[in-house]
Amino acid sequence: MAKISMVERQKKRVAMVDKFAAKRAELKAIARDESRPMEERFKAQLKLAKLPRNSSATRLHNRCEVTGRPRAYYRKLKMSRIALRDLASKGQIPGMVKSSW
């Protein structure tokens, strides 16, 4: 089980990314548009830099939704390998059985 503080910090980041996504996209579009004057592009870049760091999507890290573990994460299932094995052993994942030979 991951530290609760780390899981809560991640939730806070996800909320902040969602809140500022439209504003960040708009400022990035202005900053990258070469048809606009250089001063306007530079001002957009400065406004982008003033936004909170945690509002950037690159600050997010995939975490297991069951345990909060940050490593060995399966994107399709949104859980770690350990949680996947545990739930599969209990028969709680449809179609998944423990292999034996």
Phi and psi in radians as a Rosetta constraint file:
Dihedral C 1 N 2 CA 2 C 2 CIRCULARHARMONIC -1.334 0.35
Dihedral N 2 CA 2 C 2 N 3 CIRCULARHARMONIC 2.826 0.35
Dihedral C 2 N 3 CA 3 C 3 CIRCULARHARMONIC -1.083 0.35
Dihedral N 3 CA 3 C 3 N 4 CIRCULARHARMONIC 2.379 0.35
Dihedral C 3 N 4 CA 4 C 4 CIRCULARHARMONIC -1.095 0.35
Dihedral N 4 CA 4 C 4 N 5 CIRCULARHARMONIC -0.601 0.35
Dihedral C 4 N 5 CA 5 C 5 CIRCULARHARMONIC -1.109 0.35
Dihedral N 5 CA 5 C 5 N 6 CIRCULARHARMONIC -0.630 0.35
Dihedral C 5 N 6 CA 6 C 6 CIRCULARHARMONIC -1.224 0.35
Dihedral N 6 CA 6 C 6 N 7 CIRCULARHARMONIC -0.692 0.35
Dihedral C 6 N 7 CA 7 C 7 CIRCULARHARMONIC -1.140 0.35
Dihedral N 7 CA 7 C 7 N 8 CIRCULARHARMONIC -0.740 0.35
Dihedral C 7 N 8 CA 8 C 8 CIRCULARHARMONIC -1.161 0.35
Dihedral N 8 CA 8 C 8 N 9 CIRCULARHARMONIC -0.659 0.35
Dihedral C 8 N 9 CA 9 C 9 CIRCULARHARMONIC -1.087 0.35
Dihedral N 9 CA 9 C 9 N 10 CIRCULARHARMONIC -0.703 0.35
Dihedral C 9 N 10 CA 10 C 10 CIRCULARHARMONIC -1.123 0.35
Dihedral N 10 CA 10 C 10 N 11 CIRCULARHARMONIC -0.728 0.35
Dihedral C 10 N 11 CA 11 C 11 CIRCULARHARMONIC -1.077 0.35
Dihedral N 11 CA 11 C 11 N 12 CIRCULARHARMONIC -0.689 0.35
Dihedral C 11 N 12 CA 12 C 12 CIRCULARHARMONIC -1.112 0.35
Dihedral N 12 CA 12 C 12 N 13 CIRCULARHARMONIC -0.716 0.35
Dihedral C 12 N 13 CA 13 C 13 CIRCULARHARMONIC -1.132 0.35
Dihedral N 13 CA 13 C 13 N 14 CIRCULARHARMONIC -0.733 0.35
Dihedral C 13 N 14 CA 14 C 14 CIRCULARHARMONIC -1.059 0.35
Dihedral N 14 CA 14 C 14 N 15 CIRCULARHARMONIC -0.761 0.35
Dihedral C 14 N 15 CA 15 C 15 CIRCULARHARMONIC -1.110 0.35
Dihedral N 15 CA 15 C 15 N 16 CIRCULARHARMONIC -0.700 0.35
Dihedral C 15 N 16 CA 16 C 16 CIRCULARHARMONIC -1.214 0.35
Dihedral N 16 CA 16 C 16 N 17 CIRCULARHARMONIC -0.659 0.35
Dihedral C 16 N 17 CA 17 C 17 CIRCULARHARMONIC -1.097 0.35
Dihedral N 17 CA 17 C 17 N 18 CIRCULARHARMONIC -0.761 0.35
Dihedral C 17 N 18 CA 18 C 18 CIRCULARHARMONIC -1.111 0.35
Dihedral N 18 CA 18 C 18 N 19 CIRCULARHARMONIC -0.681 0.35
Dihedral C 18 N 19 CA 19 C 19 CIRCULARHARMONIC -1.152 0.35
Dihedral N 19 CA 19 C 19 N 20 CIRCULARHARMONIC -0.729 0.35
Dihedral C 19 N 20 CA 20 C 20 CIRCULARHARMONIC -1.758 0.35
Dihedral N 20 CA 20 C 20 N 21 CIRCULARHARMONIC 0.093 0.35
Dihedral C 20 N 21 CA 21 C 21 CIRCULARHARMONIC -1.029 0.35
Dihedral N 21 CA 21 C 21 N 22 CIRCULARHARMONIC -0.822 0.35
Dihedral C 21 N 22 CA 22 C 22 CIRCULARHARMONIC -1.147 0.35
Dihedral N 22 CA 22 C 22 N 23 CIRCULARHARMONIC -0.753 0.35
Dihedral C 22 N 23 CA 23 C 23 CIRCULARHARMONIC -1.127 0.35
Dihedral N 23 CA 23 C 23 N 24 CIRCULARHARMONIC -0.742 0.35
Dihedral C 23 N 24 CA 24 C 24 CIRCULARHARMONIC -1.105 0.35
Dihedral N 24 CA 24 C 24 N 25 CIRCULARHARMONIC -0.760 0.35
Dihedral C 24 N 25 CA 25 C 25 CIRCULARHARMONIC -1.088 0.35
Dihedral N 25 CA 25 C 25 N 26 CIRCULARHARMONIC -0.718 0.35
Dihedral C 25 N 26 CA 26 C 26 CIRCULARHARMONIC -1.120 0.35
Dihedral N 26 CA 26 C 26 N 27 CIRCULARHARMONIC -0.814 0.35
Dihedral C 26 N 27 CA 27 C 27 CIRCULARHARMONIC -1.154 0.35
Dihedral N 27 CA 27 C 27 N 28 CIRCULARHARMONIC -0.657 0.35
Dihedral C 27 N 28 CA 28 C 28 CIRCULARHARMONIC -1.129 0.35
Dihedral N 28 CA 28 C 28 N 29 CIRCULARHARMONIC -0.687 0.35
Dihedral C 28 N 29 CA 29 C 29 CIRCULARHARMONIC -1.110 0.35
Dihedral N 29 CA 29 C 29 N 30 CIRCULARHARMONIC -0.717 0.35
Dihedral C 29 N 30 CA 30 C 30 CIRCULARHARMONIC -1.144 0.35
Dihedral N 30 CA 30 C 30 N 31 CIRCULARHARMONIC -0.772 0.35
Dihedral C 30 N 31 CA 31 C 31 CIRCULARHARMONIC -1.146 0.35
Dihedral N 31 CA 31 C 31 N 32 CIRCULARHARMONIC -0.515 0.35
Dihedral C 31 N 32 CA 32 C 32 CIRCULARHARMONIC -1.598 0.35
Dihedral N 32 CA 32 C 32 N 33 CIRCULARHARMONIC -0.241 0.35
Dihedral C 32 N 33 CA 33 C 33 CIRCULARHARMONIC -1.314 0.35
Dihedral N 33 CA 33 C 33 N 34 CIRCULARHARMONIC 1.885 0.35
Dihedral C 33 N 34 CA 34 C 34 CIRCULARHARMONIC -1.332 0.35
Dihedral N 34 CA 34 C 34 N 35 CIRCULARHARMONIC -0.192 0.35
Dihedral C 34 N 35 CA 35 C 35 CIRCULARHARMONIC -1.400 0.35
Dihedral N 35 CA 35 C 35 N 36 CIRCULARHARMONIC -0.252 0.35
Dihedral C 35 N 36 CA 36 C 36 CIRCULARHARMONIC -1.446 0.35
Dihedral N 36 CA 36 C 36 N 37 CIRCULARHARMONIC 2.770 0.35
Dihedral C 36 N 37 CA 37 C 37 CIRCULARHARMONIC -1.153 0.35
Dihedral N 37 CA 37 C 37 N 38 CIRCULARHARMONIC 2.663 0.35
Dihedral C 37 N 38 CA 38 C 38 CIRCULARHARMONIC -1.077 0.35
Dihedral N 38 CA 38 C 38 N 39 CIRCULARHARMONIC -0.653 0.35
Dihedral C 38 N 39 CA 39 C 39 CIRCULARHARMONIC -1.105 0.35
Dihedral N 39 CA 39 C 39 N 40 CIRCULARHARMONIC -0.738 0.35
Dihedral C 39 N 40 CA 40 C 40 CIRCULARHARMONIC -1.138 0.35
Dihedral N 40 CA 40 C 40 N 41 CIRCULARHARMONIC -0.725 0.35
Dihedral C 40 N 41 CA 41 C 41 CIRCULARHARMONIC -1.127 0.35
Dihedral N 41 CA 41 C 41 N 42 CIRCULARHARMONIC -0.692 0.35
Dihedral C 41 N 42 CA 42 C 42 CIRCULARHARMONIC -1.168 0.35
Dihedral N 42 CA 42 C 42 N 43 CIRCULARHARMONIC -0.699 0.35
Dihedral C 42 N 43 CA 43 C 43 CIRCULARHARMONIC -1.114 0.35
Dihedral N 43 CA 43 C 43 N 44 CIRCULARHARMONIC -0.695 0.35
Dihedral C 43 N 44 CA 44 C 44 CIRCULARHARMONIC -1.108 0.35
Dihedral N 44 CA 44 C 44 N 45 CIRCULARHARMONIC -0.674 0.35
Dihedral C 44 N 45 CA 45 C 45 CIRCULARHARMONIC -1.148 0.35
Dihedral N 45 CA 45 C 45 N 46 CIRCULARHARMONIC -0.695 0.35
Dihedral C 45 N 46 CA 46 C 46 CIRCULARHARMONIC -1.152 0.35
Dihedral N 46 CA 46 C 46 N 47 CIRCULARHARMONIC -0.705 0.35
Dihedral C 46 N 47 CA 47 C 47 CIRCULARHARMONIC -1.127 0.35
Dihedral N 47 CA 47 C 47 N 48 CIRCULARHARMONIC -0.653 0.35
Dihedral C 47 N 48 CA 48 C 48 CIRCULARHARMONIC -1.116 0.35
Dihedral N 48 CA 48 C 48 N 49 CIRCULARHARMONIC -0.669 0.35
Dihedral C 48 N 49 CA 49 C 49 CIRCULARHARMONIC -1.232 0.35
Dihedral N 49 CA 49 C 49 N 50 CIRCULARHARMONIC -0.443 0.35
Dihedral C 49 N 50 CA 50 C 50 CIRCULARHARMONIC -1.409 0.35
Dihedral N 50 CA 50 C 50 N 51 CIRCULARHARMONIC -0.242 0.35
Dihedral C 50 N 51 CA 51 C 51 CIRCULARHARMONIC -1.176 0.35
Dihedral N 51 CA 51 C 51 N 52 CIRCULARHARMONIC 2.721 0.35
Dihedral C 51 N 52 CA 52 C 52 CIRCULARHARMONIC -1.056 0.35
Dihedral N 52 CA 52 C 52 N 53 CIRCULARHARMONIC 2.497 0.35
Dihedral C 52 N 53 CA 53 C 53 CIRCULARHARMONIC -1.072 0.35
Dihedral N 53 CA 53 C 53 N 54 CIRCULARHARMONIC -0.674 0.35
Dihedral C 53 N 54 CA 54 C 54 CIRCULARHARMONIC -1.261 0.35
Dihedral N 54 CA 54 C 54 N 55 CIRCULARHARMONIC -0.029 0.35
Dihedral C 54 N 55 CA 55 C 55 CIRCULARHARMONIC -1.514 0.35
Dihedral N 55 CA 55 C 55 N 56 CIRCULARHARMONIC -0.021 0.35
Dihedral C 55 N 56 CA 56 C 56 CIRCULARHARMONIC -1.508 0.35
Dihedral N 56 CA 56 C 56 N 57 CIRCULARHARMONIC 2.357 0.35
Dihedral C 56 N 57 CA 57 C 57 CIRCULARHARMONIC -1.164 0.35
Dihedral N 57 CA 57 C 57 N 58 CIRCULARHARMONIC -0.381 0.35
Dihedral C 57 N 58 CA 58 C 58 CIRCULARHARMONIC -1.273 0.35
Dihedral N 58 CA 58 C 58 N 59 CIRCULARHARMONIC -0.218 0.35
Dihedral C 58 N 59 CA 59 C 59 CIRCULARHARMONIC -1.417 0.35
Dihedral N 59 CA 59 C 59 N 60 CIRCULARHARMONIC -0.192 0.35
Dihedral C 59 N 60 CA 60 C 60 CIRCULARHARMONIC -1.348 0.35
Dihedral N 60 CA 60 C 60 N 61 CIRCULARHARMONIC 2.598 0.35
Dihedral C 60 N 61 CA 61 C 61 CIRCULARHARMONIC -2.331 0.35
Dihedral N 61 CA 61 C 61 N 62 CIRCULARHARMONIC 2.348 0.35
Dihedral C 61 N 62 CA 62 C 62 CIRCULARHARMONIC -1.156 0.35
Dihedral N 62 CA 62 C 62 N 63 CIRCULARHARMONIC 2.307 0.35
Dihedral C 62 N 63 CA 63 C 63 CIRCULARHARMONIC -2.299 0.35
Dihedral N 63 CA 63 C 63 N 64 CIRCULARHARMONIC 2.559 0.35
Dihedral C 63 N 64 CA 64 C 64 CIRCULARHARMONIC -1.070 0.35
Dihedral N 64 CA 64 C 64 N 65 CIRCULARHARMONIC 2.305 0.35
Dihedral C 64 N 65 CA 65 C 65 CIRCULARHARMONIC -1.317 0.35
Dihedral N 65 CA 65 C 65 N 66 CIRCULARHARMONIC -0.325 0.35
Dihedral C 65 N 66 CA 66 C 66 CIRCULARHARMONIC -1.501 0.35
Dihedral N 66 CA 66 C 66 N 67 CIRCULARHARMONIC -0.884 0.35
Dihedral C 66 N 67 CA 67 C 67 CIRCULARHARMONIC -1.937 0.35
Dihedral N 67 CA 67 C 67 N 68 CIRCULARHARMONIC -0.354 0.35
Dihedral C 67 N 68 CA 68 C 68 CIRCULARHARMONIC 1.522 0.35
Dihedral N 68 CA 68 C 68 N 69 CIRCULARHARMONIC 0.115 0.35
Dihedral C 68 N 69 CA 69 C 69 CIRCULARHARMONIC -1.171 0.35
Dihedral N 69 CA 69 C 69 N 70 CIRCULARHARMONIC 2.311 0.35
Dihedral C 69 N 70 CA 70 C 70 CIRCULARHARMONIC -1.525 0.35
Dihedral N 70 CA 70 C 70 N 71 CIRCULARHARMONIC -0.233 0.35
Dihedral C 70 N 71 CA 71 C 71 CIRCULARHARMONIC -1.908 0.35
Dihedral N 71 CA 71 C 71 N 72 CIRCULARHARMONIC 2.842 0.35
Dihedral C 71 N 72 CA 72 C 72 CIRCULARHARMONIC 0.932 0.35
Dihedral N 72 CA 72 C 72 N 73 CIRCULARHARMONIC 0.941 0.35
Dihedral C 72 N 73 CA 73 C 73 CIRCULARHARMONIC -1.756 0.35
Dihedral N 73 CA 73 C 73 N 74 CIRCULARHARMONIC 2.226 0.35
Dihedral C 73 N 74 CA 74 C 74 CIRCULARHARMONIC -1.653 0.35
Dihedral N 74 CA 74 C 74 N 75 CIRCULARHARMONIC 2.019 0.35
Dihedral C 74 N 75 CA 75 C 75 CIRCULARHARMONIC -1.103 0.35
Dihedral N 75 CA 75 C 75 N 76 CIRCULARHARMONIC -0.703 0.35
Dihedral C 75 N 76 CA 76 C 76 CIRCULARHARMONIC -1.097 0.35
Dihedral N 76 CA 76 C 76 N 77 CIRCULARHARMONIC -0.636 0.35
Dihedral C 76 N 77 CA 77 C 77 CIRCULARHARMONIC -1.739 0.35
Dihedral N 77 CA 77 C 77 N 78 CIRCULARHARMONIC -0.225 0.35
Dihedral C 77 N 78 CA 78 C 78 CIRCULARHARMONIC 1.001 0.35
Dihedral N 78 CA 78 C 78 N 79 CIRCULARHARMONIC 0.688 0.35
Dihedral C 78 N 79 CA 79 C 79 CIRCULARHARMONIC -2.630 0.35
Dihedral N 79 CA 79 C 79 N 80 CIRCULARHARMONIC 2.870 0.35
Dihedral C 79 N 80 CA 80 C 80 CIRCULARHARMONIC -1.447 0.35
Dihedral N 80 CA 80 C 80 N 81 CIRCULARHARMONIC 2.912 0.35
Dihedral C 80 N 81 CA 81 C 81 CIRCULARHARMONIC -1.107 0.35
Dihedral N 81 CA 81 C 81 N 82 CIRCULARHARMONIC -0.600 0.35
Dihedral C 81 N 82 CA 82 C 82 CIRCULARHARMONIC -1.214 0.35
Dihedral N 82 CA 82 C 82 N 83 CIRCULARHARMONIC -0.796 0.35
Dihedral C 82 N 83 CA 83 C 83 CIRCULARHARMONIC -1.133 0.35
Dihedral N 83 CA 83 C 83 N 84 CIRCULARHARMONIC -0.663 0.35
Dihedral C 83 N 84 CA 84 C 84 CIRCULARHARMONIC -1.076 0.35
Dihedral N 84 CA 84 C 84 N 85 CIRCULARHARMONIC -0.815 0.35
Dihedral C 84 N 85 CA 85 C 85 CIRCULARHARMONIC -1.123 0.35
Dihedral N 85 CA 85 C 85 N 86 CIRCULARHARMONIC -0.720 0.35
Dihedral C 85 N 86 CA 86 C 86 CIRCULARHARMONIC -1.107 0.35
Dihedral N 86 CA 86 C 86 N 87 CIRCULARHARMONIC -0.829 0.35
Dihedral C 86 N 87 CA 87 C 87 CIRCULARHARMONIC -1.183 0.35
Dihedral N 87 CA 87 C 87 N 88 CIRCULARHARMONIC -0.630 0.35
Dihedral C 87 N 88 CA 88 C 88 CIRCULARHARMONIC -1.167 0.35
Dihedral N 88 CA 88 C 88 N 89 CIRCULARHARMONIC -0.671 0.35
Dihedral C 88 N 89 CA 89 C 89 CIRCULARHARMONIC -1.140 0.35
Dihedral N 89 CA 89 C 89 N 90 CIRCULARHARMONIC -0.584 0.35
Dihedral C 89 N 90 CA 90 C 90 CIRCULARHARMONIC -1.415 0.35
Dihedral N 90 CA 90 C 90 N 91 CIRCULARHARMONIC -0.143 0.35
Dihedral C 90 N 91 CA 91 C 91 CIRCULARHARMONIC 1.380 0.35
Dihedral N 91 CA 91 C 91 N 92 CIRCULARHARMONIC 0.436 0.35
Dihedral C 91 N 92 CA 92 C 92 CIRCULARHARMONIC -1.654 0.35
Dihedral N 92 CA 92 C 92 N 93 CIRCULARHARMONIC -0.043 0.35
Dihedral C 92 N 93 CA 93 C 93 CIRCULARHARMONIC -1.933 0.35
Dihedral N 93 CA 93 C 93 N 94 CIRCULARHARMONIC 2.040 0.35
Dihedral C 93 N 94 CA 94 C 94 CIRCULARHARMONIC -1.073 0.35
Dihedral N 94 CA 94 C 94 N 95 CIRCULARHARMONIC 2.334 0.35
Dihedral C 94 N 95 CA 95 C 95 CIRCULARHARMONIC 1.439 0.35
Dihedral N 95 CA 95 C 95 N 96 CIRCULARHARMONIC -0.062 0.35
Dihedral C 95 N 96 CA 96 C 96 CIRCULARHARMONIC -1.881 0.35
Dihedral N 96 CA 96 C 96 N 97 CIRCULARHARMONIC 2.140 0.35
Dihedral C 96 N 97 CA 97 C 97 CIRCULARHARMONIC -2.213 0.35
Dihedral N 97 CA 97 C 97 N 98 CIRCULARHARMONIC 2.688 0.35
Dihedral C 97 N 98 CA 98 C 98 CIRCULARHARMONIC -1.262 0.35
Dihedral N 98 CA 98 C 98 N 99 CIRCULARHARMONIC 2.291 0.35
Dihedral C 98 N 99 CA 99 C 99 CIRCULARHARMONIC -1.465 0.35
Dihedral N 99 CA 99 C 99 N 100 CIRCULARHARMONIC 2.582 0.35
Dihedral C 99 N 100 CA 100 C 100 CIRCULARHARMONIC -2.641 0.35
Dihedral N 100 CA 100 C 100 N 101 CIRCULARHARMONIC 2.551 0.35
